[in-house]
């Protein structure tokens, strides 16, 4: 039997609230109707999804598995609707997502030679929405940075780039040729809300400044609220006099991948994948040809 997406959405709502009444309110349906839909879904799947007792509602093992799989599946269905709507408006279009500092132009030019009639749009992504934007169809293909939730995605490695430490201009280590992770032990850290994305395990124990984008990160660092990290290409595109970038060779390099939804079947997306792979070296070297001095924070110019 085909999986009913409406029932699946109801299941996700209950799983998120672990309360049938609150989930029914969120869905704007009556609680008895919601309970019937969940029971029908359990019958369809031949498995109990929730344990209901005097202590409340909890997910069973089968329910946890379904919840893991439901997100990408619902996002894929939403992406289909989005792409059909775009196609109905006429014209062919490919939306390419990118993280800060990663140039799309080399691959877009190569792709354009093969598909001159296709408009390539670009969409900036942040660390916490790169997977979601690929799954829900806002982005067809994306240049992403690890780590990323790989559920429902197809990932292809492109290149790595060195990590730099981002320091306020007046920091004791600003202007150094390079620093070590040990040099920075105990420094307050400005980083992402997800601790798993931190490249170092030596932040100050009270570090807690959480940011989304590069601009926000740089503002906090410049104000002296902590240090941070950036891929080499980010430092090329974001320069300011109150910031210093210094190489930190003993940290693992930043990893750049190309990604698309695993359920996505698109000759155009596949051709862009091929173009991106063919131009990966050019993309990686865009910043390396810049005239830039470690620690300077100076605006690079093409040499």
C-alpha positions in Angstrom: 0.0 0.0 0.0 1.3 3.5 -0.9 2.2 5.7 2.1 -0.4 8.4 2.6 1.5 11.7 2.9 -1.4 13.4 4.8 -1.2 10.7 7.5 2.5 11.1 7.5 2.2 14.8 8.2 -0.2 14.1 11.0 2.3 11.6 12.5 5.1 14.1 12.4 2.9 16.6 14.2 2.1 14.2 17.0 5.8 13.0 17.2 6.9 16.6 17.5 4.4 17.4 20.4 4.1 13.9 21.9 0.6 15.0 22.7 -2.4 14.3 20.6 -4.4 17.3 21.8 -1.7 19.9 21.1 -0.9 18.3 17.7 -4.6 18.4 16.8 -4.8 22.1 17.7 -1.7 22.8 15.5 -3.2 20.9 12.6 -6.7 22.5 13.1 -8.5 19.2 13.2 -10.4 17.4 16.0 -8.4 15.1 18.3 -10.6 12.0 17.6 -10.1 12.5 13.9 -6.3 12.8 14.4 -6.3 9.6 16.5 -8.2 7.7 13.8 -5.7 8.8 11.2 -2.7 7.7 13.3 -4.4 4.3 13.9 -5.0 4.0 10.2 -1.3 4.8 9.5 -0.3 2.1 12.0 -2.5 -0.4 10.3 -1.1 0.6 6.9 2.5 0.0 8.2 1.7 -3.0 10.3 3.5 -1.4 13.3 2.7 0.5 16.4 4.2 4.0 16.3 3.3 5.4 19.7 3.1 4.0 23.2 0.1 5.6 25.0 -0.1 5.2 28.8 -0.8 7.1 31.9 2.6 8.7 31.7 1.9 10.2 28.3 2.8 9.5 24.7 6.2 8.2 23.5 7.6 6.9 20.2 8.2 3.3 19.7 11.3 2.0 17.8 9.2 1.9 14.7 7.9 5.4 15.4 11.5 6.8 15.8 12.5 5.1 12.5 9.5 6.6 10.7 10.3 10.0 12.1 13.8 9.8 10.8 12.6 9.0 7.4 9.6 11.3 7.3 11.4 14.6 7.0 13.2 13.9 3.7 10.1 12.3 2.3 7.8 15.2 3.1 10.4 17.7 1.9 10.8 15.8 -1.3 7.0 15.9 -1.9 7.1 19.7 -1.2 10.0 20.1 -3.7 8.0 18.3 -6.4 5.2 20.8 -6.0 7.6 23.7 -6.1 9.3 22.5 -9.3 6.1 21.8 -11.0 4.9 25.4 -10.2 8.1 26.8 -11.5 7.9 24.8 -14.7 4.3 25.9 -15.2 5.4 29.5 -15.3 7.6 28.7 -18.3 11.4 28.7 -18.9 14.0 26.4 -17.6 15.8 27.3 -14.3 18.3 25.7 -12.0 18.9 27.0 -8.5 22.4 26.5 -7.1 23.0 27.0 -3.4 26.3 28.0 -2.0 28.0 28.7 1.3 29.9 31.9 2.0 33.2 32.1 0.1 32.5 29.3 -2.5 32.3 30.7 -6.0 29.6 29.3 -8.3 30.7 31.0 -11.5 33.3 28.5 -12.7 30.7 25.7 -12.8 27.9 27.9 -14.0 30.0 29.0 -17.0 30.8 25.5 -17.9 27.2 24.4 -17.5 26.0 27.4 -19.5 28.0 26.3 -22.6 26.0 23.1 -22.6 22.7 24.6 -21.6 22.6 28.3 -22.8 18.8 28.3 -22.5 18.8 27.5 -18.8 18.9 30.3 -16.2 21.2 29.5 -13.3 20.0 31.3 -10.1 22.1 31.3 -6.9 20.9 31.1 -3.3 23.0 31.7 -0.2 22.8 29.0 2.4 23.8 29.0 6.1 25.2 26.1 8.1 21.8 25.3 9.7 19.6 25.4 6.6 21.8 23.9 3.8 20.3 20.4 4.1 16.7 21.7 4.5 16.9 23.9 1.4 18.1 21.0 -0.7 15.4 18.7 0.5 12.5 21.1 0.2 13.4 22.2 -3.3 14.4 25.8 -2.8 17.8 24.7 -4.1 18.4 22.1 -6.8 22.2 21.6 -6.3 24.3 23.0 -3.5 27.9 23.7 -2.6 27.9 22.6 1.1 30.4 22.5 3.9 30.7 19.6 6.3 29.4 18.7 8.7 25.8 18.4 7.3 22.9 16.0 8.1 23.3 13.6 5.2 19.8 12.1 5.5 18.1 12.1 2.2 21.1 13.7 0.4 23.6 12.6 -2.2 27.0 14.0 -1.5 30.1 14.2 -3.7 33.4 15.5 -2.4 34.9 18.5 -4.3 37.9 19.8 -2.4 39.3 20.8 0.9 40.6 24.2 2.0 42.7 25.3 5.0 41.0 26.6 8.1 41.9 30.1 9.4 41.4 31.4 12.9 39.5 34.7 13.0 40.9 37.1 15.6 40.1 40.7 16.6 42.8 43.0 15.1 44.2 43.8 18.6 44.5 40.1 19.7 47.9 39.0 21.0 48.2 36.5 18.1 47.0 38.8 15.3 49.5 39.1 12.5 51.3 35.8 13.2 52.4 33.6 10.3 50.5 30.7 11.8 49.2 29.5 15.2 48.5 26.2 16.8 45.3 24.9 18.4 47.2 24.9 21.7 47.9 28.6 21.3 44.1 29.2 21.4 43.2 27.0 24.3 40.8 28.7 26.7 39.8 31.4 24.2 36.1 32.3 24.2 34.6 30.9 21.0 32.1 32.5 18.6 30.6 29.6 16.6 27.4 27.9 15.6 24.7 26.7 17.8 25.4 23.0 16.9 28.6 22.1 18.9 29.3 19.3 16.4 30.3 21.9 13.8 33.1 23.3 15.9 36.5 22.5 14.4 38.2 22.6 17.8 37.6 20.9 21.1 39.5 23.6 23.1 37.1 26.5 23.5 36.7 28.3 26.8 34.2 26.2 28.9 31.9 29.2 29.1 31.9 29.8 25.3 28.3 30.3 24.2 28.1 32.9 21.5 26.0 31.4 18.8 25.8 32.8 15.3 24.4 31.8 11.8 26.2 33.8 9.2 29.7 35.0 8.5 28.8 38.7 8.9 27.3 38.1 12.4 30.4 36.0 13.3 32.8 38.8 12.3 30.9 41.4 14.2 31.2 39.5 17.4 34.9 38.8 16.8 35.7 42.4 16.0 34.0 43.5 19.2 36.4 41.2 21.1 33.7 38.7 22.3 35.7 35.7 21.1 37.6 34.1 18.3 36.2 32.0 15.5 37.2 30.0 12.4 36.7 30.3 8.7 37.6 28.4 5.5 40.3 30.0 3.5 37.9 31.2 0.8 35.7 33.0 3.4 38.7 35.1 4.4 39.2 36.2 0.8 35.7 37.5 0.4 35.3 39.0 3.9 38.0 41.5 4.7 37.8 44.3 7.3 40.5 46.3 9.2 39.3 45.2 12.6 39.7 41.5 11.9 42.9 39.4 11.5 43.0 35.9 9.8 45.8 33.6 10.7 46.5 30.0 9.4 46.1 27.2 11.9 47.6 24.2 10.1 47.0 21.6 12.9 43.2 21.7 12.5 41.5 19.5 9.9 40.8 21.4 6.7 37.3 22.6 5.8 35.5 20.1 3.5 33.5 21.3 0.5 31.0 18.9 -1.1 28.4 19.1 -3.8 25.0 17.9 -2.7 21.5 17.3 -4.0 18.4 15.4 -2.7 18.9 11.7 -3.2 15.4 11.4 -4.6 16.0 14.1 -7.2 16.2 12.9 -10.8 17.1 15.7 -13.1 19.4 15.7 -16.2 20.0 19.4 -15.6 21.1 18.8 -12.1 23.3 15.9 -13.2 24.9 18.1 -15.8 25.6 20.8 -13.3 27.2 18.1 -11.0 29.5 17.2 -13.9 30.4 20.8 -14.5 31.1 21.4 -10.9 33.4 18.3 -10.7 35.2 19.4 -13.8 35.8 22.9 -12.5 36.5 21.9 -8.8 40.1 22.7 -9.1 39.4 26.2 -10.5 36.9 26.8 -7.8 39.3 25.8 -5.1 42.1 27.9 -6.5 40.0 31.1 -6.9 41.2 32.4 -3.5 44.7 30.9 -3.6 45.8 33.2 -6.5 45.0 36.3 -4.4 47.6 38.6 -3.2 47.1 38.1 0.6 49.3 38.2 3.6 48.6 36.0 6.7 47.1 37.9 9.5 46.6 41.1 7.5 42.9 41.0 6.8 43.7 43.0 3.7 41.4 42.9 0.7 42.9 40.5 -1.8 43.4 41.4 -5.4 43.9 39.1 -8.3 47.5 38.6 -9.1 
